[in-house]
């Protein structure tokens, strides 16, 4: 069949930069789906996107659908002809409905019944006939939150459509898409080449546009930006900060990228560099430069969409625009220093954290008390932890954080350093919010770890105490993310403690504040031992429910997590060690057989109560049960110290040696013997075996 190259381009007013890549990828995916559904084969689809266009090049596509045969089913052969072999009324009705004669009939086997049918030849539609609807449907299915109409047109799109190109090789496909008649005319750069450009062939698209100062290939445009930015940064011995989102956005804003390096006054470097970087990235779309130590340098790189004959004018224009923004940041920073952090507690006392749980100052005091309780566990200095907790939220009242909310904590660290606080206290103010998201870094100081834990535990217990537990998609206090943060802080810092005691302390602090806020003693049932136990258990259950999300993100199978959850370990660190061990165990060649054997043992013991006492060696009569007992006797003193040291991985690896004797036992020994003593002894033997494994996890849960 003849193959063609098809080019489709939709020309628009400037498309939204933050969704340009998404629109391009969705157009490709939707078109690919439409072509496959239509039965049109093709070699590849190349997708392009620039500020004023979305385009596709479809390589080696079929000229038409393949011809097919469609089968129309009639009556069974037995009911289609009478005794003389003439068509019955049923068959005549079928032929009449299809407009055919007897000689056009065929038969086919439908199970055990032979039936009459008509095989109709269906000629495939041409590419020209199918493309318009496929492309229009793809455009209609793009993920566009808000569509708009342009002028008198009734069709909608994310931006007004200005032109449409649809070429099959060198021929225009005469169709109308988005109320625009397709042609072979596109447009170049708005300033460098604003005149119409005629495309001679679908394969000429990229080259023709580049001559008109448009790099339509998103990846090529992005690579050009990266190369230019690196070159300019290297010239001043610096490294550019190039966040992926910002790079994508800048790539979506320009058709012909030209990187230019500008400067700003060095005095602004006294301002927290996070504030300067934020304002330059978010507001101006600049790339900031840092030195080898990560310190901001007095330069920035802007990406122009024009190859100017006088680039100095563009550079000076950008320097003029950025200066007031940097001055604002400097002003806020200097104003904040007029008021010490500690003195801001009065403002915190007027900022409500949650109506029932009090103000941010109430929360700060609770965190401080909890931090003191956590200090022996984290190894932090209790005085540092208390001080950091009382200062932790103070920067929320600062003007710098008011202007740059993302600097909460970071601003506090700068102000604490200026006020002479020690390293642990100052760093903890910024580290209290870590980790901010999955995979984020953890606090580096012990005080920071302590405050980060105390803050999250207080929020978790507080919200559970007032009954606002997350449900479905509702989680206004982000408790699920907070819970995973708690688990990471405990596990990755190897903090080994029972959560119940700390949670009970947090609960009492919360209850005291609820009483203070309401102005009366909290109801008796809320302060009872039962209420404490229930709330603490609810929080623990919630935390344990996050294990699955945490470990699945690491590629751990669900059944491994369930095998450990069956034992409900009290410490997150202990839980983690067990998961690591079981995850390793399942890679062993003996794992599947041992999991199956444990399942069999568990089923037997579930039906039969295990007799008290130890295995009586004299009552072991079969060679297989003697061998299993001997192996257990040899392994137990080896495994017990490993269990005590929580070296679960090594312990399970040792237990893998039981595979052969267990298999032999089930092949050669009848557990449910008629002799009561033999049966009891064998049940004790199986219980001893099961106890060794369940000291680590319930491996019977593991799937084969």
Secondary structure, 3 states (H helix, E strand, C coil): CCEEEEEEEEEECCCCHHHHHHHHHHHHHHHHHHHHHCCCCCCEEEEEEECCEEEEEEEEEECECCCEEEEEEEEEHHHHECCCCCECHHHHHHHHHHCCCHHHEEEEEECCEEEEEEEEEECCCEHHHHHHHHHHHHHHCCCCCCCEECCCCCCEECCCEEEEEEEECCEECCCEECCEECECEEECCCCCCCCEEECCCHHHHHHHHHHCCCCCCHHHHHHHHHHHHHHHHHCCCCEECCCHHHHHHHHHHCCCCEEEEEECCHHHHHCCHHHHHHHHHHHCCCEEEECCCCCEEEEEEEEECCCCCCHHHHHHHHHHHHHHHHHHHHHHHHHHCCCCHHHHHHHHCCCEEECCCEEHHHHHHHHHHHHHHHHHHHCCCHHHHHHHHHHCCHHHHCHHHHHCHHHCCHHHHHHHHHCCCCHHHHHHHHHCCCCCCCCCCCCCCHHHHHHHHHHHHHHHHHHHHCCCCCECCECCCCHHHHHHHHHHHHHHCCCCCCHHHHHHHHHHHHHHHHHHHHCCCCCHHHHCHHHHHHHHHHHHHHHHHCHHHHHHHCCCCHHHHHHHHCCCCCCHHHHHHHHHHHHHHCCCCCHHHHHHHHHHHHHHHHHCCCCCCCCCHHHCCCHHHHHHHHHHHHHHHHHHHHHHCCCHHHHHHHHHHHHHHHHHHHHHCCCCCCCHHHHHHHHHHHHHHHHHHHCCCCHHHCCC
